Amino acid sequence: MVTKVIKGFKREIRPCILKVMPYCVMSYYFMEVLYSLVNGHLVGRERAIVMDVTDVFGYIYTCFDVLLTIVAIFLILATRKEASGVTLLLIGRVIHRLFFSIWTVFFYFLFNDSLDVGSLLMLMAAKIKLRDEKEWSHTERSKYQLLLLGGRLCLCSLFIMWMDENVETMFSIVSMVLLLFISVGFHCKLSAYLTVVALLYHDVFSNHWSMLWGWNDRLLSMQYFSLLFCKIGGVLMLSELGGGKWSIDGFRNRNGEKWDKKGNYRIVKGQAPA
């Protein structure tokens, strides 16, 4: 009885996760837009100083960035053209990095952006998964598997950043184990749930909590909270979608299906004709 209830609950909650988590991922980009709109004068001027140009150019770039992100959010959440929306976000991110990156910490930005890309790829995979699989073309099936592979590997950058922070030894070991399991797709769903727990511990319950609460600007704190939701959203979508075809879990599932087919064939073959 309890098992049936749990299975029924999983069947009900799984579509909800795939439907809700894309909004969690996009909340980060929405908060970026909101922050730029509320503090447009300050943001534009800061960007102009960094680029060593006049303030007008900084304001123009800020308006361009806001419009690009708004269009991308609309395409991702309100249409079936999520690939175009993600492409726009990536274009905006590349332009931003070219203008404002501190090249001495290039690898930090690289891994940080890889994490964002991983969440976006999982979002695209979730949007495809919610469609009727009967409508999938061969190209979409291959695309879906590639998205799972790319999203899974990009999300692994989270563990690399953790290990680079010189955190507690135990947490470093956990990060290394999760990195190994998720990168190869071994018990991917369980590893994803454990990653959410580790993420909450790292960002909320450890010394890093000041990145969420320690700002005088409440809007900036909300932006960092939305970044946390973005990470959690990407990992939870991984927990529901799994590692995909190109993972150890996928290989084991294919082998299991082959053995089931062979077993059924032997049963049918061994039955005496009526």
Summary of the structure (lengths in Angstrom):
residues: 274
radius of gyration: 21.9
end to end distance: 38.1
largest distance: 90.0
contacts: 835
relative contact order: 0.11
helix: 86%
strand: 0%
